[in-house]
Every structure is written in C-alpha cells, then in structure tokens.
C-alpha cells in the first residue's frame, strides 16, 4: 500500500512541478523507462510466484536502468546510439512481454 501511495504522490508532484530534463539526458529517458518497466514486471511476476525479494528488486531496478543507459551512452560515443537504443528496447521489450505472459497465465490460468 505504501508503494501505491508513493507512486500517486510522485505522479501528482510531477504533474504540478512539471520538471524538465537537460537536453543531454533526454535521449536516455525512454531507455530508462523501458528498463524500469522490465524490473517492475519482473518484480510483479516474482511476487506472484512467491519468490519476491525486495533487495533483488531494488538491485534489478537500478542495474537495469544504469546498464541500459550505459549501453546507449557507449553507442552514442561510437556513433551507433540509435541502433543500440533500438537493441536495448527490443531486448527489454521481449523480457517485458515474457513477464506479462507469465503474469497473465498466473492470474487467469490461461
């Protein structure tokens, strides 16, 4: 329940304050969001399988975001940032859909 309250408070604060990102960070935000979504769906799947561990979730969340951003940053340095961004989104997208499929099977037995 505390997590949901924190999420709602965060959304409200974001809407009210309307923060802006520096232009240098903006290319990394979509990748960070997809990486965070991967960790969230993985955590929910682990919760449904009764193997959720909050420490593993936090480490997974932070490391997913940092590694995805690092891959895109390195891609920018070597001139293939767009291709590596696409690769990160594809890989994490596959993981997200795999987790969502497992969640669907667990919740709906289908």
C-alpha positions as a Markdown table, in Angstrom:
| # | Residue | x | y | z |
|---|---|---|---|---|
| 1 | Unk | 0.0 | 0.0 | 0.0 |
| 2 | Unk | 2.9 | 2.3 | 0.8 |
| 3 | Unk | 4.3 | 1.8 | -2.7 |
| 4 | Unk | 1.0 | 2.8 | -4.3 |
| 5 | Unk | 0.8 | 5.9 | -2.1 |
| 6 | Unk | 4.3 | 6.8 | -3.1 |
| 7 | Unk | 3.5 | 6.3 | -6.8 |
| 8 | Unk | 0.4 | 8.5 | -6.6 |
| 9 | Unk | 2.3 | 11.3 | -4.7 |
| 10 | Unk | 5.2 | 11.1 | -7.3 |
| 11 | Unk | 2.7 | 11.4 | -10.2 |
| 12 | Unk | 1.0 | 14.4 | -8.6 |
| 13 | Unk | 4.3 | 16.1 | -7.8 |
| 14 | Unk | 5.4 | 15.5 | -11.4 |
| 15 | Unk | 2.2 | 17.0 | -12.8 |
| 16 | Unk | 2.3 | 20.0 | -10.5 |
| 17 | Unk | 6.0 | 20.9 | -10.8 |
| 18 | Unk | 6.4 | 19.8 | -14.5 |
| 19 | Unk | 10.2 | 19.2 | -14.2 |
| 20 | Unk | 12.3 | 19.5 | -17.3 |
| 21 | Unk | 15.3 | 17.4 | -18.3 |
| 22 | Unk | 18.6 | 18.8 | -19.7 |
| 23 | Unk | 18.9 | 18.1 | -23.4 |
| 24 | Unk | 21.9 | 15.9 | -22.8 |
| 25 | Unk | 19.8 | 13.5 | -20.7 |
| 26 | Unk | 16.7 | 13.4 | -22.8 |
| 27 | Unk | 17.8 | 10.6 | -25.2 |
| 28 | Unk | 18.3 | 8.3 | -22.2 |
| 29 | Unk | 14.9 | 8.8 | -20.6 |
| 30 | Unk | 12.9 | 6.4 | -22.8 |
| 31 | Unk | 15.5 | 3.7 | -22.4 |
| 32 | Unk | 15.5 | 4.2 | -18.6 |
| 33 | Unk | 11.7 | 3.9 | -18.5 |
| 34 | Unk | 11.7 | 0.7 | -20.5 |
| 35 | Unk | 14.4 | -0.7 | -18.3 |
| 36 | Unk | 12.4 | 0.3 | -15.2 |
| 37 | Unk | 9.3 | -1.3 | -16.6 |
| 38 | Unk | 11.2 | -4.5 | -17.1 |
| 39 | Unk | 12.2 | -4.6 | -13.5 |
| 40 | Unk | 8.7 | -3.7 | -12.3 |
| 41 | Unk | 7.0 | -6.5 | -14.4 |
| 42 | Unk | 9.8 | -8.9 | -13.3 |
| 43 | Unk | 9.1 | -8.0 | -9.7 |
| 44 | Unk | 5.4 | -8.5 | -10.0 |
| 45 | Unk | 6.0 | -11.9 | -11.6 |
| 46 | Unk | 8.3 | -12.9 | -8.8 |
| 47 | Unk | 5.6 | -11.7 | -6.3 |
| 48 | Unk | 3.0 | -13.9 | -7.9 |
| 49 | Unk | 5.4 | -16.8 | -7.9 |
| 50 | Unk | 6.1 | -16.1 | -4.2 |
| 51 | Unk | 9.8 | -15.6 | -4.7 |
| 52 | Unk | 9.9 | -11.8 | -4.5 |
| 53 | Unk | 12.8 | -10.3 | -2.6 |
| 54 | Unk | 12.9 | -6.5 | -2.1 |
| 55 | Unk | 16.7 | -6.4 | -2.2 |
| 56 | Unk | 16.8 | -8.2 | -5.5 |
| 57 | Unk | 14.1 | -5.9 | -6.9 |
| 58 | Unk | 15.9 | -2.7 | -6.0 |
| 59 | Unk | 19.2 | -4.0 | -7.4 |
| 60 | Unk | 17.5 | -5.2 | -10.5 |
| 61 | Unk | 15.7 | -1.9 | -11.0 |
| 62 | Unk | 18.8 | 0.2 | -10.5 |
| 63 | Unk | 21.1 | -2.0 | -12.5 |
| 64 | Unk | 18.6 | -2.3 | -15.4 |
| 65 | Unk | 18.4 | 1.4 | -15.7 |
| 66 | Unk | 22.1 | 2.0 | -15.4 |
| 67 | Unk | 23.2 | -0.7 | -17.8 |
| 68 | Unk | 20.6 | 0.3 | -20.4 |
| 69 | Unk | 21.8 | 3.9 | -20.2 |
| 70 | Unk | 25.4 | 2.9 | -20.3 |
| 71 | Unk | 24.8 | 0.8 | -23.5 |
| 72 | Unk | 23.1 | 3.8 | -25.2 |
| 73 | Unk | 25.8 | 6.2 | -24.0 |
| 74 | Unk | 28.6 | 3.9 | -25.4 |
| 75 | Unk | 26.6 | 3.7 | -28.6 |
| 76 | Unk | 26.5 | 7.5 | -28.8 |
| 77 | Unk | 30.2 | 7.6 | -28.3 |
| 78 | Unk | 30.9 | 5.3 | -31.1 |
| 79 | Unk | 28.3 | 6.7 | -33.4 |
| 80 | Unk | 25.7 | 4.0 | -33.3 |
| 81 | Unk | 23.5 | 5.3 | -30.5 |
| 82 | Unk | 20.2 | 4.8 | -32.4 |
| 83 | Unk | 21.0 | 1.2 | -33.3 |
| 84 | Unk | 21.9 | 0.3 | -29.7 |
| 85 | Unk | 18.9 | 2.1 | -28.3 |
| 86 | Unk | 16.7 | 0.0 | -30.6 |
| 87 | Unk | 18.6 | -3.1 | -29.5 |
| 88 | Unk | 18.0 | -2.3 | -25.8 |
| 89 | Unk | 14.3 | -1.6 | -26.4 |
| 90 | Unk | 13.9 | -4.9 | -28.3 |
| 91 | Unk | 15.6 | -7.0 | -25.7 |
| 92 | Unk | 13.8 | -5.4 | -22.8 |
| 93 | Unk | 10.5 | -5.4 | -24.7 |
| 94 | Unk | 10.9 | -9.2 | -25.1 |
| 95 | Unk | 11.5 | -9.6 | -21.4 |
| 96 | Unk | 8.6 | -7.4 | -20.6 |
| 97 | Unk | 6.2 | -9.4 | -22.8 |
| 98 | Unk | 7.6 | -12.7 | -21.4 |
| 99 | Unk | 6.9 | -11.5 | -17.9 |
| 100 | Unk | 3.4 | -10.2 | -18.8 |
| 101 | Unk | 2.6 | -13.5 | -20.4 |
| 102 | Unk | 3.7 | -15.3 | -17.2 |
| 103 | Unk | 1.6 | -12.9 | -15.1 |
| 104 | Unk | -1.4 | -13.4 | -17.3 |
| 105 | Unk | -1.0 | -17.2 | -17.0 |
| 106 | Unk | -0.7 | -17.0 | -13.3 |
| 107 | Unk | -3.7 | -14.6 | -12.8 |
| 108 | Unk | -6.1 | -16.0 | -15.4 |
| 109 | Unk | -4.9 | -19.6 | -15.6 |
| 110 | Unk | -4.7 | -19.2 | -19.4 |
